[in-house]
Amino acid sequence: MKNLLTLVFVIAFLNIYTNVKAQESNTILDFNNPIYDRAEDQLRSTDTIPDFRSKKNKLKLTGIIYQSDGVTPANDVILFIEQPNENGEFDLRNTGEDRYVFHRSWIKTDADGRYTFYTFVPGGDRRYNQLQQIFPVIKAPSSEEYVVESFLFDEDPLLTKTCRKRMTKKGDPTRILKLKTEDGIFVAERNITLKPNGTLAKI
């Protein structure tokens, strides 16, 4: 009887321990994600991607990140982007043993939820029929980071009518950036709304 009680106690303890560990694992952040490669206290609401000044098709990418109500601006949200160069190829660099995409940038939204990136229009790798894309990751305070659907470009010749129809039915067509020109550079606006649990909602 004593051995049976001991066994029950051990099983109960292991179950509690496993549940606690499972809950803890749900809150563990992936610090290998490049969004953490720059200290948060260095982030501002505006950032410039490397080589911006030398690029032909300069782009000002701006917008507002909202709380889940779609109305209240979300401040202190980190938004990270990385992208290929004008040829659609990722410029990979090394720092020690770490490898990273050279054309990348970080912001943290201001009190109005606003952000601005100064970057450039990426190319699409035509060898593999790759669309022109910017790849974002977002992290709200006290939440895990999340991959956001890539930003696309309205003038991309590979973004066919079929792609657009499919996106309208099953995706989010607002992820397609429509460019306008201001002061000699392209400008695009991209607003984001967060779900209550920190995952990404309608973009």
C-alpha positions as CSV (number, residue, x, y, z in Angstrom):
1,M,0.0,0.0,0.0
2,K,2.8,2.3,0.9
3,N,4.5,1.6,-2.5
4,L,1.3,2.3,-4.3
5,L,0.9,5.7,-2.6
6,T,4.5,6.6,-3.4
7,L,3.9,5.7,-7.0
8,V,0.7,7.8,-7.2
9,F,2.6,10.7,-5.6
10,V,5.4,10.4,-8.2
11,I,3.0,10.2,-11.1
12,A,1.1,13.3,-9.8
13,F,4.3,15.2,-9.4
14,L,5.5,14.4,-12.9
15,N,2.2,15.5,-14.4
16,I,2.3,18.8,-12.6
17,Y,6.0,19.3,-13.6
18,T,5.2,18.5,-17.2
19,N,2.3,20.9,-17.3
20,V,4.3,23.7,-15.8
21,K,7.1,23.1,-18.3
22,A,4.6,23.0,-21.1
23,Q,3.2,26.4,-20.0
24,E,6.7,27.8,-19.7
25,S,7.6,26.6,-23.2
26,N,4.7,28.6,-24.6
27,T,6.2,31.8,-23.3
28,I,9.8,31.1,-24.3
29,L,10.9,33.6,-26.9
30,D,13.0,32.5,-29.9
31,F,16.1,34.6,-29.3
32,N,17.7,33.1,-32.4
33,N,15.1,35.1,-34.4
34,P,16.9,38.1,-36.1
35,I,14.3,40.4,-34.5
36,Y,16.4,40.2,-31.4
37,D,19.7,41.0,-33.1
38,R,19.4,44.7,-32.1
39,A,18.8,45.8,-28.5
40,E,15.3,47.1,-28.0
41,D,16.5,50.3,-26.3
42,Q,18.3,51.2,-29.6
43,L,15.1,51.1,-31.6
44,R,13.1,54.1,-32.8
45,S,10.0,54.5,-34.8
46,T,12.1,55.3,-37.9
47,D,15.0,53.3,-39.4
48,T,17.0,53.1,-42.6
49,I,18.0,49.9,-44.3
50,P,21.7,49.5,-45.3
51,D,22.6,50.9,-48.8
52,F,19.4,53.0,-48.9
53,R,21.2,56.1,-50.3
54,S,22.8,54.1,-53.2
55,K,19.6,52.5,-54.4
56,K,17.7,53.6,-57.5
57,N,14.2,52.7,-56.4
58,K,14.1,54.2,-52.9
59,L,11.0,53.4,-50.8
60,K,9.5,55.0,-47.8
61,L,7.4,52.3,-46.1
62,T,5.2,53.7,-43.4
63,G,2.0,52.8,-41.4
64,I,0.3,52.4,-38.1
65,I,0.1,49.3,-35.9
66,Y,-3.2,49.1,-34.1
67,Q,-4.4,47.1,-31.0
68,S,-7.0,44.4,-31.6
69,D,-9.8,46.9,-31.7
70,G,-8.4,48.2,-35.0
71,V,-8.7,51.8,-33.6
72,T,-6.2,52.2,-30.7
73,P,-2.6,52.7,-31.8
74,A,-0.2,50.1,-30.4
75,N,3.0,51.7,-29.1
76,D,6.3,49.9,-28.4
77,V,5.6,47.2,-31.0
78,I,8.8,45.9,-32.7
79,L,8.6,45.4,-36.5
80,F,11.5,43.8,-38.2
81,I,12.0,43.5,-42.0
82,E,14.5,41.8,-44.3
83,Q,14.6,41.7,-48.0
84,P,16.5,40.6,-51.1
85,N,18.5,43.1,-53.2
86,E,17.4,44.6,-56.6
87,N,18.2,41.3,-58.3
88,G,16.0,39.3,-55.9
89,E,19.0,37.7,-54.2
90,F,19.6,37.8,-50.4
91,D,22.9,39.5,-49.6
92,L,24.2,37.2,-46.8
93,R,26.9,38.5,-44.4
94,N,28.8,36.9,-41.5
95,T,29.6,38.2,-38.1
96,G,31.7,35.6,-36.4
97,E,29.8,32.4,-36.7
98,D,26.5,34.2,-37.3
99,R,25.1,34.6,-40.7
100,Y,22.4,37.2,-41.5
101,V,20.6,39.1,-44.3
102,F,22.4,42.4,-44.9
103,H,19.3,44.3,-46.0
104,R,17.3,44.4,-42.8
105,S,15.9,46.9,-40.4
106,W,14.1,47.4,-37.1
107,I,11.6,49.9,-35.7
108,K,9.6,50.2,-32.5
109,T,6.3,52.1,-32.9
110,D,5.8,55.4,-31.2
111,A,2.9,56.6,-29.0
112,D,0.8,56.9,-32.1
113,G,1.6,53.4,-33.3
114,R,3.4,54.8,-36.3
115,Y,6.5,53.4,-38.0
116,T,8.6,54.3,-41.0
117,F,11.3,52.4,-42.9
118,Y,13.5,53.9,-45.5
119,T,14.4,51.1,-47.8
120,F,14.2,50.2,-51.5
121,V,12.0,48.2,-53.8
122,P,13.4,44.6,-53.9
123,G,13.8,42.6,-57.0
124,G,12.2,39.3,-57.7
125,D,14.5,36.3,-58.5
126,R,13.3,35.6,-62.0
127,R,15.2,32.4,-62.2
128,Y,12.8,30.8,-59.7
129,N,9.8,33.0,-60.5
130,Q,10.0,34.7,-57.1
131,L,7.8,37.7,-56.4
132,Q,9.2,41.0,-55.2
133,Q,8.8,40.7,-51.4
134,I,9.7,42.2,-48.0
135,F,9.6,39.8,-45.1
136,P,8.4,41.1,-41.8
137,V,8.4,39.8,-38.2
138,I,6.4,41.5,-35.5
139,K,6.5,41.5,-31.7
140,A,4.1,43.2,-29.4
141,P,5.0,43.8,-25.7
142,S,4.8,40.8,-23.5
143,S,4.1,38.6,-26.5
144,E,6.1,36.2,-28.7
145,E,7.3,37.3,-32.1
146,Y,5.3,36.3,-35.2
147,V,6.1,36.0,-38.9
148,V,3.9,38.3,-40.9
149,E,2.8,37.6,-44.5
150,S,5.3,39.1,-46.8
151,F,4.6,42.5,-48.4
152,L,4.1,42.3,-52.1
153,F,4.2,45.0,-54.8
154,D,1.3,45.9,-57.1
155,E,3.5,46.5,-60.2
156,D,5.2,43.1,-59.9
157,P,4.7,41.4,-63.3
158,L,4.7,38.0,-61.6
159,L,1.8,39.0,-59.4
160,T,-0.8,37.7,-61.9
161,K,-4.6,38.0,-61.9
162,T,-4.8,34.4,-60.8
163,C,-2.5,35.2,-57.8
164,R,-4.6,38.2,-56.9
165,K,-7.9,36.2,-57.1
166,R,-6.5,33.5,-54.9
167,M,-5.3,36.0,-52.4
168,T,-8.7,37.7,-52.3
169,K,-10.4,34.4,-51.6
170,K,-7.9,32.8,-49.1
171,G,-5.4,35.5,-48.2
172,D,-5.1,39.2,-47.6
173,P,-5.0,41.3,-50.7
174,T,-4.1,44.4,-48.6
175,R,-0.6,43.0,-48.2
176,I,0.0,44.3,-51.8
177,L,1.8,47.6,-51.6
178,K,0.6,50.3,-54.0
179,L,3.4,52.7,-54.6
180,K,3.1,56.4,-55.2
181,T,5.8,59.0,-55.7
182,E,6.6,61.8,-53.3
183,D,9.7,64.0,-53.3
184,G,11.4,61.7,-55.8
185,I,11.0,58.4,-53.9
186,F,8.3,55.7,-53.8
187,V,6.0,55.8,-50.8
188,A,3.7,52.9,-49.5
189,E,1.5,52.6,-46.5
190,R,1.0,49.4,-44.6
191,N,-1.2,49.3,-41.5
192,I,-1.4,46.3,-39.1
193,T,-4.0,45.2,-36.5
194,L,-3.0,42.9,-33.7
195,K,-5.1,40.1,-32.1
196,P,-5.6,40.2,-28.4
197,N,-3.2,37.3,-27.8
198,G,-0.4,39.0,-29.8
199,T,-0.8,37.0,-32.9
200,L,-1.3,38.7,-36.2
201,A,-4.8,39.6,-37.3
202,K,-5.9,41.5,-40.4
203,I,-3.0,43.4,-42.0
